[in-house]
Amino acid sequence: MNIRTEISVLVCCLVFFCLSTSGSPSNGVGSEVIALMGIKSFLVDPIGVLENWDEASPDPCSWSMVTCSADGQVIGLGAPSQGLSGVLAPSIGNLTNIQTVLLQDNNISGNIPSEIGKLSKLQNLDLSNNNFCGQIPTTFSHLKNLEFLRLVTIFLEKFLLLWLILLTFI
């Protein structure tokens, strides 16, 4: 192969690589925007606290109720007492860097999504004073970094007492 052919092959490989990686969101902000928009789409927001959540905005760190780390990763979702209703979307499980979820004192209903169990960095979870029903997902056992869990006044089926006893000794 001559040098001109080698350079052409190298340029083609670079172009192909750039095109194949640019179209899909990375594990960072792009996927977090998609996850947050999924959460928003499942919630009813009567007072507009999530109004500035816009998928056209590449920076969820500027959105209300969202907290980010110094390097721009979503680490907190806090919307207590905001009159939110609807259900908590399974896409919450795609916020892989989240450490705190505070959604207490709203009117969110339905089952607690099992996808919360994928949040390996989650430390604080408060879903109290909502209208969740069903069982606590067994995937909660994967939350090894969980330090604070509050589910008061949630109408959950069996095993609630067992979970509360186990969490007391963690």
Secondary structure as a PSIPRED ss2 file (coil, helix, strand):
# PSIPRED VFORMAT (PSIPRED V4.0)

   1 M C   1.000  0.000  0.000
   2 N C   1.000  0.000  0.000
   3 I H   0.000  1.000  0.000
   4 R H   0.000  1.000  0.000
   5 T H   0.000  1.000  0.000
   6 E H   0.000  1.000  0.000
   7 I H   0.000  1.000  0.000
   8 S H   0.000  1.000  0.000
   9 V H   0.000  1.000  0.000
  10 L H   0.000  1.000  0.000
  11 V H   0.000  1.000  0.000
  12 C H   0.000  1.000  0.000
  13 C H   0.000  1.000  0.000
  14 L H   0.000  1.000  0.000
  15 V H   0.000  1.000  0.000
  16 F H   0.000  1.000  0.000
  17 F H   0.000  1.000  0.000
  18 C H   0.000  1.000  0.000
  19 L H   0.000  1.000  0.000
  20 S H   0.000  1.000  0.000
  21 T H   0.000  1.000  0.000
  22 S H   0.000  1.000  0.000
  23 G C   1.000  0.000  0.000
  24 S C   1.000  0.000  0.000
  25 P C   1.000  0.000  0.000
  26 S C   1.000  0.000  0.000
  27 N C   1.000  0.000  0.000
  28 G C   1.000  0.000  0.000
  29 V H   0.000  1.000  0.000
  30 G H   0.000  1.000  0.000
  31 S H   0.000  1.000  0.000
  32 E H   0.000  1.000  0.000
  33 V H   0.000  1.000  0.000
  34 I H   0.000  1.000  0.000
  35 A H   0.000  1.000  0.000
  36 L H   0.000  1.000  0.000
  37 M H   0.000  1.000  0.000
  38 G H   0.000  1.000  0.000
  39 I H   0.000  1.000  0.000
  40 K H   0.000  1.000  0.000
  41 S H   0.000  1.000  0.000
  42 F H   0.000  1.000  0.000
  43 L E   0.000  0.000  1.000
  44 V E   0.000  0.000  1.000
  45 D C   1.000  0.000  0.000
  46 P C   1.000  0.000  0.000
  47 I C   1.000  0.000  0.000
  48 G C   1.000  0.000  0.000
  49 V C   1.000  0.000  0.000
  50 L C   1.000  0.000  0.000
  51 E C   1.000  0.000  0.000
  52 N C   1.000  0.000  0.000
  53 W C   1.000  0.000  0.000
  54 D C   1.000  0.000  0.000
  55 E C   1.000  0.000  0.000
  56 A C   1.000  0.000  0.000
  57 S C   1.000  0.000  0.000
  58 P C   1.000  0.000  0.000
  59 D C   1.000  0.000  0.000
  60 P H   0.000  1.000  0.000
  61 C H   0.000  1.000  0.000
  62 S H   0.000  1.000  0.000
  63 W C   1.000  0.000  0.000
  64 S C   1.000  0.000  0.000
  65 M C   1.000  0.000  0.000
  66 V E   0.000  0.000  1.000
  67 T E   0.000  0.000  1.000
  68 C E   0.000  0.000  1.000
  69 S C   1.000  0.000  0.000
  70 A C   1.000  0.000  0.000
  71 D C   1.000  0.000  0.000
  72 G C   1.000  0.000  0.000
  73 Q C   1.000  0.000  0.000
  74 V E   0.000  0.000  1.000
  75 I E   0.000  0.000  1.000
  76 G E   0.000  0.000  1.000
  77 L E   0.000  0.000  1.000
  78 G E   0.000  0.000  1.000
  79 A C   1.000  0.000  0.000
  80 P C   1.000  0.000  0.000
  81 S C   1.000  0.000  0.000
  82 Q C   1.000  0.000  0.000
  83 G C   1.000  0.000  0.000
  84 L C   1.000  0.000  0.000
  85 S E   0.000  0.000  1.000
  86 G E   0.000  0.000  1.000
  87 V E   0.000  0.000  1.000
  88 L C   1.000  0.000  0.000
  89 A C   1.000  0.000  0.000
  90 P H   0.000  1.000  0.000
  91 S H   0.000  1.000  0.000
  92 I H   0.000  1.000  0.000
  93 G H   0.000  1.000  0.000
  94 N H   0.000  1.000  0.000
  95 L C   1.000  0.000  0.000
  96 T C   1.000  0.000  0.000
  97 N C   1.000  0.000  0.000
  98 I C   1.000  0.000  0.000
  99 Q C   1.000  0.000  0.000
 100 T E   0.000  0.000  1.000
 101 V E   0.000  0.000  1.000
 102 L E   0.000  0.000  1.000
 103 L C   1.000  0.000  0.000
 104 Q C   1.000  0.000  0.000
 105 D C   1.000  0.000  0.000
 106 N C   1.000  0.000  0.000
 107 N E   0.000  0.000  1.000
 108 I E   0.000  0.000  1.000
 109 S E   0.000  0.000  1.000
 110 G E   0.000  0.000  1.000
 111 N E   0.000  0.000  1.000
 112 I C   1.000  0.000  0.000
 113 P C   1.000  0.000  0.000
 114 S H   0.000  1.000  0.000
 115 E H   0.000  1.000  0.000
 116 I H   0.000  1.000  0.000
 117 G H   0.000  1.000  0.000
 118 K H   0.000  1.000  0.000
 119 L C   1.000  0.000  0.000
 120 S C   1.000  0.000  0.000
 121 K C   1.000  0.000  0.000
 122 L C   1.000  0.000  0.000
 123 Q C   1.000  0.000  0.000
 124 N E   0.000  0.000  1.000
 125 L E   0.000  0.000  1.000
 126 D E   0.000  0.000  1.000
 127 L C   1.000  0.000  0.000
 128 S C   1.000  0.000  0.000
 129 N C   1.000  0.000  0.000
 130 N C   1.000  0.000  0.000
 131 N E   0.000  0.000  1.000
 132 F E   0.000  0.000  1.000
 133 C E   0.000  0.000  1.000
 134 G E   0.000  0.000  1.000
 135 Q C   1.000  0.000  0.000
 136 I C   1.000  0.000  0.000
 137 P C   1.000  0.000  0.000
 138 T H   0.000  1.000  0.000
 139 T H   0.000  1.000  0.000
 140 F H   0.000  1.000  0.000
 141 S H   0.000  1.000  0.000
 142 H H   0.000  1.000  0.000
 143 L C   1.000  0.000  0.000
 144 K C   1.000  0.000  0.000
 145 N C   1.000  0.000  0.000
 146 L C   1.000  0.000  0.000
 147 E C   1.000  0.000  0.000
 148 F E   0.000  0.000  1.000
 149 L E   0.000  0.000  1.000
 150 R E   0.000  0.000  1.000
 151 L C   1.000  0.000  0.000
 152 V C   1.000  0.000  0.000
 153 T C   1.000  0.000  0.000
 154 I C   1.000  0.000  0.000
 155 F E   0.000  0.000  1.000
 156 L E   0.000  0.000  1.000
 157 E C   1.000  0.000  0.000
 158 K C   1.000  0.000  0.000
 159 F C   1.000  0.000  0.000
 160 L H   0.000  1.000  0.000
 161 L H   0.000  1.000  0.000
 162 L H   0.000  1.000  0.000
 163 W H   0.000  1.000  0.000
 164 L H   0.000  1.000  0.000
 165 I H   0.000  1.000  0.000
 166 L H   0.000  1.000  0.000
 167 L H   0.000  1.000  0.000
 168 T H   0.000  1.000  0.000
 169 F C   1.000  0.000  0.000
 170 I C   1.000  0.000  0.000
